[in-house]
């Protein structure tokens, strides 16, 4: 199946590529947009709801992670007794 998929892949037509001037213009616009968005995000202080979201996310990750670490230590202790 994978071999068949590889055989069917064709090169992209040249008309879909950007010229060097178009590419330079897009890169310029991208850098301007990212710089502006980063500056705006850095100037805003975190809200209370963002802290709640972070706490919920860490709790959702932390409990299974802690359980896995404790189980790993428990199994490792059995090997060395």
Buried (B, 14 or more C-beta within 10 A) or exposed (E): EEEEEEEEEEEEEEEEEEEEEEEEEEEEEEEEEEEEEEEEEEEEEEEEEEEEEEEEEEEEEEEEEEEEEEEEEEEEEEEEE
